[in-house]
């Protein structure tokens, strides 16, 4: 595991315990190089034939987690998926939990396998190290979002198959509403910046490209200009409305797009 320039002393101290475990290493890096770069760094540091990428907010929920992956070898890329879980009613009220739970039916193994490259996620991914070294994450992406999506695009262009299986990790840790909204906005800025690279790999881009009447786009931007701040307060508050989150994301993205193209 590598810490990518964290400023949280308590987190760093807790993570240092990893180094006391057999066959484990904890690498501290002073500067945050971005999610893509740190994943590439870990691939270079690894010594085994396969890499298992797991996001820090994931939890192992099955004793068969490793054996299910081993049963898939010698496949080069295997995505295990996630299961949305919460320990309390308080967590179930969080916007991130409600959004992920609503999306969960789209992320079953059969659904992911229908469009395997668009559904590649590094939250729970087994990949051959040599393949990762040959086709690393795009380090132009230094901010939140879409580095795994661009990897999926690269693998599709190279005609490297992805196997999606039912071997989920538990998604059990959910940030506050304000943090999730800020991360969403950061991801949308990434999407807007790399929209040409991500065309065909983002539902947001596909939806926007399907709107062929300029007046509709103008009205959505105007709605966001007038009501965006009010909607954002709701989303960051204690009773967020999920449908407003989807409206806010669209309006925020179109406002970004208008600013870049204007």
C-alpha positions as CSV (number, residue, x, y, z in Angstrom):
1,X,0.0,0.0,0.0
2,X,1.1,3.6,-0.7
3,X,0.1,6.8,1.0
4,X,-0.2,9.5,-1.7
5,X,0.8,12.6,0.2
6,X,-1.9,12.4,2.9
7,X,-2.0,15.2,5.4
8,X,-4.1,13.3,8.0
9,X,-1.6,12.3,10.7
10,X,-4.0,9.8,12.3
11,X,-4.6,8.0,9.0
12,X,-0.9,7.8,8.3
13,X,-0.2,6.4,11.7
14,X,-2.9,3.8,11.4
15,X,-1.7,2.8,8.0
16,X,1.8,2.3,9.3
17,X,0.6,-0.8,11.0
18,X,0.3,-2.4,7.6
19,X,4.1,-2.7,7.5
20,X,3.9,-5.0,10.5
21,X,1.9,-7.6,8.6
22,X,3.6,-10.5,6.9
23,X,4.4,-9.9,3.2
24,X,3.0,-6.3,3.4
25,X,4.6,-3.0,2.7
26,X,3.5,0.6,3.4
27,X,5.1,3.3,1.3
28,X,4.8,6.9,2.3
29,X,5.0,9.5,-0.4
30,X,5.3,13.2,0.4
31,X,3.6,14.6,-2.7
32,X,0.1,13.7,-4.1
33,X,0.7,12.7,-7.7
34,X,-2.9,11.8,-8.5
35,X,-4.9,8.6,-8.5
36,X,-3.6,7.4,-11.9
37,X,0.0,8.0,-11.0
38,X,-0.1,6.3,-7.7
39,X,-1.7,3.2,-9.2
40,X,1.1,3.0,-11.8
41,X,3.7,3.5,-9.1
42,X,2.2,0.5,-7.2
43,X,2.3,-1.6,-10.3
44,X,6.0,-0.9,-10.8
45,X,6.8,-1.6,-7.1
46,X,4.9,-5.0,-7.2
47,X,6.8,-8.2,-7.7
48,X,4.1,-10.8,-8.4
49,X,2.4,-11.7,-11.7
50,X,-1.0,-10.2,-10.7
51,X,-2.2,-7.0,-9.1
52,X,-5.3,-6.7,-7.0
53,X,-6.5,-3.1,-6.8
54,X,-8.9,-2.4,-3.9
55,X,-10.1,1.1,-3.0
56,X,-9.6,2.1,0.7
57,X,-13.3,2.4,1.4
58,X,-14.0,-1.3,0.4
59,X,-14.4,-4.2,2.8
60,X,-13.9,-7.9,2.2
61,X,-17.2,-9.6,2.9
62,X,-16.5,-13.2,1.8
63,X,-13.9,-15.8,2.9
64,X,-13.9,-17.0,-0.8
65,X,-12.8,-13.6,-2.1
66,X,-9.3,-14.6,-3.2
67,X,-10.2,-18.1,-4.3
68,X,-12.9,-16.8,-6.7
69,X,-10.3,-14.7,-8.4
70,X,-7.8,-17.5,-8.5
71,X,-10.4,-19.7,-10.2
72,X,-10.5,-17.1,-13.1
73,X,-6.8,-17.4,-14.0
74,X,-5.2,-17.2,-16.4
75,X,-7.6,-14.4,-17.4
76,X,-5.7,-11.1,-17.6
77,X,-8.4,-8.7,-16.3
78,X,-11.2,-9.6,-13.9
79,X,-13.6,-7.2,-12.3
80,X,-15.3,-8.4,-9.1
81,X,-17.8,-5.6,-8.5
82,X,-19.1,-4.1,-5.3
83,X,-22.1,-4.6,-2.9
84,X,-23.6,-1.5,-1.4
85,X,-23.9,-1.9,2.4
86,X,-24.6,0.3,5.4
87,X,-24.3,-0.4,9.1
88,X,-26.9,2.1,10.3
89,X,-30.0,3.9,9.4
90,X,-28.0,7.1,9.6
91,X,-25.7,6.0,6.9
92,X,-28.7,5.0,4.7
93,X,-29.8,8.6,4.7
94,X,-26.5,9.8,3.2
95,X,-26.6,10.9,-0.4
96,X,-23.7,8.7,-1.5
97,X,-25.4,5.6,-0.1
98,X,-28.7,6.4,-1.7
99,X,-27.1,7.1,-5.1
100,X,-25.0,4.0,-5.1
101,X,-27.9,1.8,-3.9
102,X,-30.1,3.1,-6.7
103,X,-27.3,2.3,-9.2
104,X,-26.6,-1.1,-7.8
105,X,-28.9,-3.1,-10.2
106,X,-26.8,-1.8,-13.1
107,X,-23.6,-3.2,-11.6
108,X,-24.4,-6.9,-11.3
109,X,-21.9,-9.2,-13.1
110,X,-24.3,-9.9,-16.0
111,X,-25.1,-6.2,-16.5
112,X,-21.4,-5.3,-16.4
113,X,-20.5,-8.0,-18.9
114,X,-22.9,-6.5,-21.5
115,X,-20.6,-3.5,-21.9
116,X,-17.4,-4.8,-20.1
117,X,-15.1,-2.0,-21.0
118,X,-17.4,0.8,-19.9
119,X,-17.9,-1.0,-16.6
120,X,-14.3,-1.5,-15.6
121,X,-13.7,-0.1,-12.0
122,X,-10.5,-0.2,-10.0
123,X,-12.4,-0.4,-6.7
124,X,-12.1,-4.2,-7.0
125,X,-10.0,-5.3,-10.0
126,X,-7.5,-8.1,-10.7
127,X,-5.2,-7.4,-13.5
128,X,-1.9,-9.0,-14.8
129,X,1.1,-6.9,-13.8
130,X,2.7,-7.0,-17.2
131,X,-0.4,-5.9,-18.9
132,X,-0.7,-3.0,-16.4
133,X,2.9,-2.0,-17.1
134,X,2.3,-2.1,-20.9
135,X,-1.0,-0.1,-20.7
136,X,-0.7,2.1,-17.6
137,X,-3.3,4.6,-16.3
138,X,-3.3,7.9,-18.1
139,X,-1.4,10.2,-15.7
140,X,-2.9,13.3,-17.3
141,X,-5.8,12.7,-14.9
142,X,-4.5,14.1,-11.7
143,X,-7.9,14.9,-10.1
144,X,-10.8,12.7,-9.1
145,X,-12.6,10.5,-11.6
146,X,-12.4,8.5,-14.8
147,X,-8.8,7.1,-14.8
148,X,-10.4,3.6,-14.7
149,X,-12.7,4.5,-17.5
150,X,-9.8,5.5,-19.8
151,X,-8.1,2.2,-18.9
152,X,-11.2,0.4,-20.1
153,X,-11.0,2.3,-23.4
154,X,-7.4,1.3,-23.8
155,X,-8.1,-2.3,-23.2
156,X,-10.9,-2.3,-25.7
157,X,-8.7,-0.8,-28.3
158,X,-6.1,-3.5,-27.6
159,X,-8.8,-6.1,-27.8
160,X,-7.9,-7.4,-24.3
161,X,-11.0,-9.2,-22.8
162,X,-12.4,-8.2,-19.4
163,X,-14.2,-10.8,-17.3
164,X,-16.8,-9.6,-14.9
165,X,-17.7,-11.9,-12.1
166,X,-19.8,-11.9,-8.9
167,X,-17.0,-11.4,-6.3
168,X,-18.0,-8.2,-4.6
169,X,-16.3,-6.1,-2.0
170,X,-18.6,-4.3,0.5
171,X,-18.9,-0.6,-0.1
172,X,-19.5,0.2,3.5
173,X,-18.0,3.7,4.1
174,X,-19.8,6.7,2.9
175,X,-18.6,10.3,3.0
176,X,-20.7,13.2,4.2
177,X,-23.1,14.8,1.7
178,X,-21.0,17.9,1.4
179,X,-17.8,15.9,0.6
180,X,-19.7,13.7,-1.9
181,X,-21.1,16.7,-3.7
182,X,-17.7,18.3,-3.9
183,X,-16.2,15.0,-5.2
184,X,-19.0,14.8,-7.8
185,X,-18.2,18.3,-9.0
186,X,-14.5,17.5,-9.2
187,X,-15.3,14.4,-11.3
188,X,-17.5,16.4,-13.6
189,X,-14.7,18.9,-14.1
190,X,-12.5,15.9,-15.1
191,X,-15.2,14.7,-17.4
192,X,-15.5,18.0,-19.1
193,X,-11.7,18.4,-19.5
194,X,-11.3,14.9,-21.1
195,X,-14.7,14.7,-22.8
196,X,-13.2,14.0,-26.2
197,X,-11.2,11.0,-24.8
198,X,-14.3,9.7,-22.8
199,X,-16.9,10.0,-25.6
200,X,-18.7,6.7,-25.7
201,X,-17.6,5.7,-22.2
202,X,-19.8,8.1,-20.1
203,X,-23.6,8.0,-19.7
204,X,-23.5,11.8,-19.1
205,X,-21.7,12.5,-22.4
206,X,-24.0,10.1,-24.3
207,X,-27.1,11.8,-22.8
208,X,-25.9,15.3,-23.5
209,X,-24.9,14.4,-27.1
210,X,-28.4,13.1,-27.6
211,X,-29.9,16.5,-27.0
212,X,-30.0,18.0,-30.4
213,X,-32.1,21.1,-29.6
214,X,-29.8,24.0,-28.4
215,X,-32.8,25.7,-26.7
216,X,-33.1,22.7,-24.3
217,X,-29.4,22.9,-23.3
218,X,-29.8,26.7,-22.8
219,X,-32.9,26.1,-20.5
220,X,-31.0,23.5,-18.4
221,X,-28.1,25.9,-18.0
222,X,-30.5,28.7,-17.1
223,X,-32.2,26.5,-14.5
224,X,-28.9,25.6,-13.0
225,X,-27.8,29.3,-12.9
226,X,-31.0,30.3,-11.0
227,X,-31.6,27.2,-8.8
228,X,-28.2,25.5,-8.7
229,X,-27.1,27.0,-5.4
230,X,-30.4,26.2,-3.7
231,X,-30.3,22.6,-5.0
232,X,-26.7,22.3,-3.8
233,X,-27.7,23.3,-0.3
234,X,-30.4,20.6,-0.2
235,X,-27.9,18.0,-1.4
236,X,-25.4,19.0,1.3
237,X,-28.0,19.1,4.0
238,X,-29.6,16.4,6.1
239,X,-32.4,15.5,3.7
240,X,-31.0,15.3,0.2
241,X,-33.4,14.5,-2.7
242,X,-31.8,12.0,-5.0
243,X,-33.7,13.2,-8.1
244,X,-32.3,16.7,-7.5
245,X,-28.8,15.3,-7.5
246,X,-29.2,14.0,-11.0
247,X,-30.6,17.4,-12.2
248,X,-27.7,19.2,-10.4
249,X,-25.1,17.0,-12.1
250,X,-26.5,17.7,-15.5
251,X,-26.7,21.4,-15.0
252,X,-23.3,21.6,-13.4
253,X,-21.7,19.7,-16.4
254,X,-23.5,21.8,-19.0
255,X,-22.4,25.0,-17.2
256,X,-18.8,23.8,-17.4
257,X,-19.2,22.9,-21.0
258,X,-20.6,26.3,-21.9
259,X,-17.8,28.0,-20.1
260,X,-15.1,26.0,-22.0
261,X,-16.8,26.3,-25.4
262,X,-17.9,29.9,-24.9
